[in-house]
Amino acid sequence: MSTALIIGGTRFIGRHAVEEFLDHGYDVAIFNRGNRDNPFAGDDRVRHVRGDRTDDTDLRAAALSVDPDVVIDCVAYEPGEVEAAVDVFADADAYVFVSSGSAYGAEEIPKREGETELCDCTPEQAVDDSPESYGPRKAEGDRVVSEAAERGVNAASVRPCIVYGPHDYTERMDYWLNRVEEYDRIVVPGDGTNIWHRAYVEDVASALRIVAEEGTPGEAYNVGDRRLVTLEEMVDLVAEAMDAEVEVVHAGERELSAGGLEPTDFVFYREYPHVLATEKLSALGWESTPIEEAMSRTVAEHRESGRDGSEHDPGRGAEERVLGVLDTL
């Protein structure tokens, strides 16, 4: 039986990756500092190795202790961390780096692996943990993976677009779920046709396993919902999954200004469409979960979670002022 080591493994993508590999017959170990609740505590199928992935000694100790066939790196946020990992796990059958669609530096539709330009990354950005440097850091990690493959390391990258689904600690989708659950009128910025490609988390987990098993060293693979929906269509899907009736109210920049708001104050709004091509991953046998099913599962877990997405809330009072202005037009 093969062994998978998930670096991270207790939160969002990592948690689902553990379940994916378990479901496909792997022995699984997780490697992290143990600072967060472990959903697999008490599960004899999942071994927990404590350590700091930024400490090369801890990383090497984990490699010796687990001797993994497959390594899934969910928490490499600086290219130096990827460099250490491809060195430590150079003899593994597969090392898969969780990159991001943010690694792309050019705006085009769709963004394709090997064709769309990646972000540049300066030495300063490589060690800067600000949101502004996130894409450049992930892009540089992808380049590290490609260079490692040229040296014979079986390393590849998976680039998800914005991820949603059960156990999403970012609470981005929870904002919209909470809005639909609590109100019958929902403000959607613009004309509702904004598109920011999203990826269901279980599909990201399956992509990680499939790339580990079938991917080509040095390659990157985009992952995102097979069916793209606009922001308004997403709200409609949420309402359907919640068996709720809501009125979507469009608000342009002028109307939003009545509440002191801008379109970008709403999570998942992006002025230029962000779309990733997924044919390359599909060619390996990957399939996307039907979006209605994905949203139904997301809603079910949200209702049990207590999360409300409040950190992304532009303020219902501000929205009410916007709705008041629109009602007078």
Wavefront OBJ file of the C-alpha trace (Angstrom):
o trace
v 0.000 0.000 0.000
v 1.295 3.476 -0.894
v 1.772 6.197 1.700
v 0.768 9.821 1.222
v 2.193 12.614 3.351
v 0.019 15.714 3.456
v 1.954 18.795 4.561
v -0.782 20.671 6.383
v -3.720 18.312 6.385
v -6.085 19.612 9.059
v -7.763 22.616 7.519
v -9.451 23.234 4.203
v -7.753 21.790 1.098
v -5.440 19.601 3.172
v -8.326 18.112 5.130
v -10.098 17.078 1.946
v -6.832 15.759 0.485
v -6.469 13.442 3.489
v -9.976 12.092 2.892
v -9.327 11.719 -0.839
v -6.211 9.621 -0.325
v -7.852 7.528 2.393
v -10.773 6.853 0.067
v -8.335 5.565 -2.538
v -6.541 3.107 -0.313
v -3.480 5.051 0.799
v -1.897 5.084 4.194
v -1.907 8.752 5.187
v 0.253 10.906 7.433
v -0.145 14.606 8.102
v 2.716 16.918 8.994
v 2.106 20.173 10.840
v 2.830 21.976 14.078
v -0.328 20.742 15.773
v -1.493 24.276 16.575
v -4.998 23.737 15.195
v -7.756 21.239 15.898
v -7.062 17.934 14.181
v -10.249 16.501 12.622
v -8.481 13.142 12.348
v -7.507 12.870 15.998
v -8.381 9.366 17.119
v -8.517 8.067 13.545
v -6.035 5.198 13.421
v -5.819 5.552 9.645
v -4.124 8.958 9.879
v -0.742 9.374 11.496
v 0.183 12.814 12.828
v 3.816 13.937 12.635
v 4.481 17.191 14.467
v 6.892 19.714 13.075
v 7.360 23.068 11.388
v 7.488 22.861 7.606
v 9.649 26.011 7.534
v 12.303 24.146 9.560
v 14.348 21.980 7.183
v 15.395 19.686 10.034
v 11.746 18.996 10.906
v 10.970 18.430 7.240
v 13.792 15.898 6.891
v 12.716 14.157 10.085
v 9.195 13.796 8.674
v 10.581 12.378 5.435
v 12.623 9.781 7.342
v 9.786 8.925 9.696
v 7.045 8.512 7.077
v 9.057 7.547 3.975
v 6.196 8.737 1.741
v 5.489 7.644 -1.789
v 3.441 10.774 -2.434
v 3.823 14.235 -0.888
v 1.079 16.865 -1.139
v 2.322 20.309 -0.097
v -0.675 22.419 0.930
v 1.131 25.080 2.950
v 4.141 26.205 0.901
v 3.693 29.968 0.695
v 7.253 31.024 -0.152
v 9.415 29.689 -2.986
v 12.174 28.896 -0.496
v 9.802 26.432 1.175
v 9.211 24.712 -2.162
v 12.961 24.580 -2.787
v 13.477 22.818 0.536
v 10.631 20.378 -0.108
v 11.719 19.268 -3.592
v 15.181 18.612 -2.121
v 13.951 16.708 0.947
v 11.423 14.649 -1.019
v 13.490 14.227 -4.190
v 13.192 10.437 -4.001
v 9.409 10.333 -3.575
v 7.324 8.941 -6.412
v 5.489 12.268 -6.566
v 5.637 15.700 -4.960
v 2.673 17.976 -5.719
v 2.783 21.671 -4.884
v -0.514 23.449 -4.275
v -0.083 26.608 -6.323
v -2.831 29.039 -7.333
v -4.557 30.604 -10.297
v -3.169 33.840 -8.846
v 0.211 32.753 -10.230
v -0.878 33.980 -13.654
v 0.383 37.453 -14.415
v -1.527 38.152 -17.627
v -5.229 38.866 -18.019
v -6.620 36.665 -20.752
v -9.544 34.279 -21.148
v -8.952 31.481 -20.414
v -5.624 31.243 -18.652
v -3.741 28.196 -19.936
v -0.828 26.265 -18.464
v 2.383 26.838 -20.385
v 0.859 29.637 -22.460
v -0.376 32.378 -20.144
v 2.434 34.404 -18.633
v 3.129 33.899 -14.922
v 3.776 36.660 -12.403
v 7.341 37.813 -11.928
v 8.698 37.497 -8.401
v 11.355 39.768 -6.981
v 13.627 38.637 -4.130
v 11.687 40.981 -1.853
v 8.347 39.485 -2.880
v 9.670 35.962 -2.378
v 9.811 36.493 1.390
v 6.951 38.970 1.767
v 3.780 37.501 3.260
v 1.423 40.271 2.115
v -1.595 39.470 -0.092
v -0.072 41.543 -2.892
v 2.873 39.131 -3.204
v 0.787 35.942 -3.029
v 0.571 35.405 -6.795
v 4.252 36.139 -7.437
v 5.270 33.759 -4.632
v 3.101 30.969 -6.022
v 4.435 31.595 -9.541
v 8.007 31.348 -8.288
v 7.101 28.108 -6.503
v 5.863 26.765 -9.841
v 9.196 27.666 -11.419
v 11.015 25.839 -8.613
v 8.911 22.749 -9.340
v 9.702 22.941 -13.058
v 13.427 23.280 -12.402
v 13.362 20.367 -9.957
v 11.738 18.166 -12.589
v 14.606 18.959 -14.946
v 16.896 17.473 -12.278
v 14.860 14.276 -12.167
v 12.496 15.072 -9.287
v 8.930 13.865 -9.897
v 7.403 17.213 -8.971
v 4.292 18.901 -10.385
v 1.938 21.759 -9.521
v -1.824 22.107 -9.197
v -3.260 25.594 -9.705
v -6.761 25.995 -8.257
v -8.802 29.098 -8.848
v -10.686 30.450 -5.809
v -11.742 27.429 -3.719
v -15.053 26.881 -1.924
v -16.765 24.029 -0.127
v -17.138 22.398 3.299
v -14.770 23.500 6.084
v -13.674 26.692 4.301
v -12.039 28.702 7.080
v -11.708 31.729 4.769
v -15.529 32.125 4.984
v -15.690 33.719 1.539
v -18.591 31.608 0.348
v -20.134 31.746 3.830
v -20.792 35.458 3.329
v -23.093 34.763 0.391
v -24.657 31.736 2.082
v -25.445 33.841 5.132
v -26.923 36.631 3.019
v -29.300 34.244 1.269
v -30.253 32.603 4.547
v -30.912 35.877 6.385
v -32.369 38.264 3.790
v -34.822 38.151 0.916
v -33.101 40.941 -1.060
v -29.450 40.466 -1.986
v -27.249 43.237 -3.350
v -25.012 42.008 -6.171
v -22.470 44.511 -7.524
v -22.572 45.422 -11.190
v -25.016 43.719 -13.530
v -24.539 40.263 -12.002
v -22.497 38.882 -14.899
v -19.133 39.100 -13.138
v -17.152 35.855 -13.440
v -14.463 34.693 -11.014
v -13.823 31.014 -11.697
v -14.248 28.887 -8.590
v -13.159 25.335 -7.700
v -15.036 22.940 -5.435
v -12.647 21.740 -2.745
v -13.310 18.024 -3.210
v -12.404 18.441 -6.876
v -9.152 20.138 -5.881
v -8.383 17.165 -3.609
v -9.057 14.681 -6.392
v -6.881 16.753 -8.729
v -3.996 16.501 -6.274
v -4.250 12.711 -6.177
v -4.677 12.321 -9.944
v -1.720 14.603 -10.696
v 0.380 12.635 -8.194
v -0.557 9.388 -9.918
v -0.814 10.423 -13.566
v 0.767 13.861 -13.954
v 3.916 14.717 -15.874
v 6.898 15.971 -13.844
v 7.449 19.695 -14.191
v 3.926 20.398 -15.409
v 1.231 22.552 -13.824
v -2.468 21.694 -13.926
v -5.327 24.167 -13.513
v -8.373 23.094 -11.535
v -11.782 24.767 -11.476
v -15.472 23.964 -11.807
v -16.207 22.533 -15.227
v -19.283 24.758 -15.415
v -18.640 28.428 -14.751
v -21.389 30.576 -13.277
v -21.725 34.321 -12.911
v -21.999 35.918 -9.492
v -25.769 36.216 -9.858
v -26.067 32.605 -10.997
v -24.059 31.563 -7.948
v -26.517 33.361 -5.662
v -29.370 31.607 -7.457
v -27.646 28.240 -6.918
v -27.267 29.008 -3.224
v -30.945 29.941 -2.976
v -31.943 26.729 -4.723
v -29.771 24.644 -2.382
v -31.306 26.438 0.620
v -34.858 26.197 -0.758
v -35.053 29.971 -0.355
v -36.550 32.733 -2.448
v -34.437 35.853 -2.872
v -34.470 38.912 -5.072
v -31.114 39.746 -6.609
v -30.704 43.532 -6.788
v -28.024 44.870 -9.127
v -26.105 47.948 -8.001
v -23.619 49.870 -10.094
v -20.857 52.101 -8.794
v -23.145 55.142 -8.506
v -25.784 53.273 -6.496
v -23.187 51.584 -4.299
v -21.650 54.945 -3.473
v -24.864 55.823 -1.615
v -23.779 53.299 0.992
v -20.098 54.244 0.796
v -19.418 50.997 -1.068
v -17.504 49.886 -4.133
v -17.972 46.703 -6.209
v -14.741 45.228 -4.825
v -16.171 45.431 -1.293
v -18.131 42.301 -2.218
v -16.213 39.027 -2.033
v -15.969 37.137 -5.355
v -16.301 40.349 -7.366
v -13.558 40.812 -9.937
v -13.760 43.424 -12.679
v -11.988 41.359 -15.342
v -13.158 37.733 -15.716
v -10.803 35.148 -14.218
v -11.173 31.840 -16.056
v -8.822 28.857 -16.023
v -8.698 26.232 -18.763
v -9.035 22.734 -17.271
v -8.655 20.492 -20.331
v -5.138 19.454 -19.359
v -6.287 18.085 -16.012
v -9.373 16.482 -17.559
v -7.106 14.588 -19.963
v -5.696 12.741 -16.930
v -9.166 11.442 -16.033
v -10.206 14.173 -13.603
v -13.880 15.089 -13.436
v -15.651 18.038 -11.862
v -18.503 17.602 -9.399
v -21.814 18.908 -10.814
v -22.112 22.415 -9.425
v -25.592 21.877 -7.970
v -24.286 18.921 -5.972
v -21.203 20.859 -4.874
v -23.330 23.766 -3.648
v -25.746 21.455 -1.834
v -22.864 19.899 0.127
v -21.414 23.331 0.810
v -24.731 24.616 2.164
v -25.257 21.545 4.362
v -21.876 21.956 6.079
v -22.303 25.729 6.362
v -25.507 25.271 8.342
v -23.684 23.121 10.884
v -20.546 25.257 11.066
v -21.567 28.497 12.753
v -19.562 30.463 10.177
v -21.248 33.567 8.775
v -18.608 35.248 6.601
v -18.866 38.404 8.697
v -15.255 39.386 8.050
v -16.233 39.900 4.395
v -19.434 41.776 5.207
v -19.539 45.287 3.672
v -22.272 46.105 6.204
v -25.960 45.396 5.872
v -26.748 48.948 6.898
v -24.752 50.235 3.947
v -26.557 47.803 1.666
v -29.908 48.974 2.969
v -28.990 52.533 1.987
v -28.147 51.268 -1.482
v -31.453 49.401 -1.686
v -33.262 52.567 -0.576
v -31.702 54.544 -3.417
v -32.557 51.852 -5.950
v -36.152 51.753 -4.743
v -36.537 55.424 -5.641
v -35.359 55.012 -9.207
l 1 2 3 4 5 6 7 8 9 10 11 12 13 14 15 16 17 18 19 20 21 22 23 24 25 26 27 28 29 30 31 32 33 34 35 36 37 38 39 40 41 42 43 44 45 46 47 48 49 50 51 52 53 54 55 56 57 58 59 60 61 62 63 64 65 66 67 68 69 70 71 72 73 74 75 76 77 78 79 80 81 82 83 84 85 86 87 88 89 90 91 92 93 94 95 96 97 98 99 100 101 102 103 104 105 106 107 108 109 110 111 112 113 114 115 116 117 118 119 120 121 122 123 124 125 126 127 128 129 130 131 132 133 134 135 136 137 138 139 140 141 142 143 144 145 146 147 148 149 150 151 152 153 154 155 156 157 158 159 160 161 162 163 164 165 166 167 168 169 170 171 172 173 174 175 176 177 178 179 180 181 182 183 184 185 186 187 188 189 190 191 192 193 194 195 196 197 198 199 200 201 202 203 204 205 206 207 208 209 210 211 212 213 214 215 216 217 218 219 220 221 222 223 224 225 226 227 228 229 230 231 232 233 234 235 236 237 238 239 240 241 242 243 244 245 246 247 248 249 250 251 252 253 254 255 256 257 258 259 260 261 262 263 264 265 266 267 268 269 270 271 272 273 274 275 276 277 278 279 280 281 282 283 284 285 286 287 288 289 290 291 292 293 294 295 296 297 298 299 300 301 302 303 304 305 306 307 308 309 310 311 312 313 314 315 316 317 318 319 320 321 322 323 324 325 326 327 328 329
